[in-house]
Amino acid sequence: MSEEIKEVAKLQSVNALRKTMDEYFLRLSTAAETGNKKIAWCTSVGPAELLYSMGFEVYFPENHGAMLGASKLADKYIPTAVAHGYSPDICSYLTADIGAFLQNETPLQKNGFKSVPKPDILVYNTNQCHEVGDWFMYYAKHFNVPILGVNTPLWINELTPSIINGIANQFKDLVPELEKVAIQKFDLEKFRETVHLSHEGCVLWRKVLETAKHKPSPINFFDSAIHMGPIVVMRGTQYAVDYYKILLTELEERIKNNISSIPNEKLRLYWDGMPLWYKLSSMSKLFAHHDTCVVASTYCNSWVFDDLDPKDPFESSAIAYCKLFIVRSDDAKQNVLEKLMTDFSIDGIIYHDAKTCARNSNNRFGLQNRLNEKNKIPYLEINGDLCDSRCYSEEQSIIAIETFIKQLSTRK
Ligand code: SF4
């Protein structure tokens, strides 16, 4: 890169984001210290609505894994998990998280936690991958607390009634066990209200992401990856709804005033796969420097559960959590990607092949070629990982990205 610096326009909402996330962690640490509320651990695309509706504070280990990656601490902890028998080839959220736990450290100590909040129950959904079950089992055994799971079939092509009914029934089956731990009865009206709030939050989040259809885009993927925090951990609460109203207002103002995320948007890219959490900021600067905005991504779109419907909370939860991109067949994924390419006026695609997350690496079974044959949008594949920076060659990737951008520019 030359010396010229092209700054990414900073979102003012980041202050409200910080406050929203700090307050979330305060509620969790208060529950952990005082026991005023029970704590459930949940996977990032697990049944958060059900848990919030039953009065739990909800903690998400994947969010902790992302924090370890973003704070560049994962490499310090992964070897400890490996020494305890966890392969370096499995999910590096898992190995970073368990390694940190074994070292009795967490970035949450800055938020007043002594350790990660002790769970009263753990609840997972295998819609994203099966590794979450093994991950949660470690903690269930360690803390000697119950663990519940929704087991979703992978590679769903068509959302058939038998799949939806089966998953809706699994959601319902969680209730009696949750009641025992929550020491309160399930209240259908509260569940409806939580599903309503989750739907509202998801629609706002979708609108936030859709502002990037505008040319030039008011937001880029690297910002979205930070601002998605509330929809991941507070889905189903008023807190997430309030935050996304603030963010959406700022982005709409930007569009009105022709303020773009990067100073001189010439190219628009799509990012498929996980973020490289430890390189978020430098990646953001790299693309801005080359007048390129990464306007959309598979990852951030994954938290748009707009099929949730309070009229039928169990069935609509089953639909929403089975419709998720990661759980679909390659044909279904290709349909989603084709539409996104058109909607966001994409010039090129970057596939991040994350070493330790096969489920979020969509370039392993020819999807990238099939999509390219259909829509002729050029693509680049880079190798890396979400948390384990040892899997990522920065020099090689920068050269590849810069060359790709040059090639795309000549097509314009
Ligand atoms: S989907 Fe990937 S990143 Fe997420 S828990 Fe599973 S292996 Fe880890």
Boltz pocket constraint, residues with backbone or C-beta under 6 A from the ligand:
constraints:
  - pocket:
      binder: B
      contacts: [[A, 62], [A, 90], [A, 91], [A, 92], [A, 93], [A, 94], [A, 128], [A, 129], [A, 130], [A, 131], [A, 132], [A, 356], [A, 357], [A, 358], [A, 359], [A, 360], [A, 386]]
      max_distance: 6.0
